[in-house]
């Protein structure tokens, strides 16, 4: 029985051994070039769809490119970016790593994975990948920007400073490196250094608005208002619809107590776009400084109608009620009439309501708490004075 089974198997083995081995025909250089050309054409179509935000069509054409040439680096980067936009981190990383395996010397995949890890809060892993990218290709500025940004987030300012200086020396003509360096100095309160870094850049790249905006902000902190206004004038010469530049100019003028000129700036914005909540808010703040509380309240309420989440608006309304209450109360409660004390108390009670509404915003919560404490203690003092009368 075993012989009858074994013989056919042996025969099969013999036949297979006698069959000539099939060989894969090598791809010619001409055919390889043709495949890459077709892949590049599909990728070009994918890139157009990607820029248009049609990620489904972009994915379809990127995959078509890989069907023509599976060793093509760029489609994997695009697919990774598409998955990243879809919040599919695993697929994004997989495609980036495929690109990395195809060409470990190209830095783009390292940058992409690092950026992905930063989004996921995996800063140490991102830092490691960025540095790997620098080791493979030190000519990609964004890797240095990514490294420095993580150091800043981790509070490692000396290391961030060092990385930026290396990047500045290596990429003297890269606007992003120069701008981020200026922003780094600004955020650290090194305003004079920021001016020294940004001023020559603004001259070299006169149409890059972001450089001039940060330069203007640095001048403001140094109280060089004339230079700040001049930079913003230049911004507006390139971009007449830059509403933020108008608003910033208005705030600078208000700091100098040039209230009429400040109001004119805010009105310029409102006349062009009446949906800009900040224009109404800032206008109300200037009117508060002028003591025009009725007009101020109307403008701040308009700002809140446009943007109910504008916590500063509730702070401003609290101030609009508190300041006239302070004036009514006077410096000597015993010398203030009962009618005025009661009016003041009513205004303080209104102020409390507005300050309470701002407590949920960390940006203004400390100020709101301080004013609530002040208002409450003042109300109690008024109550004591009224009780003994």
BELUR-V393930 format. One line per field, one symbol per residue. burial: + if it has 16 or more other ideal C-beta (glycine too) atoms within 10 Angstrom, else -. Layout:
BEGIN
burial=???
END
This chain:
BEGIN
burial=----------------------------------++--++-++-+++-++----+--++-++-+++-++--+++++++++++++----+--++-++-+++-----+++++++++++++----+--++-++-+++-++--+++++++++++++-------++-++--++--+--+--++++++++++---++-+++-+++-++--+---+-++++++++++---++-+++-++-+++-----++-++++++++++---++--++-++--++-----+++++++++++++---++--++-++++++-++--+++++++++++++++++-++---+--+---++-+++-++-+++-++-++-----+---+--++--+--++--+-------
END
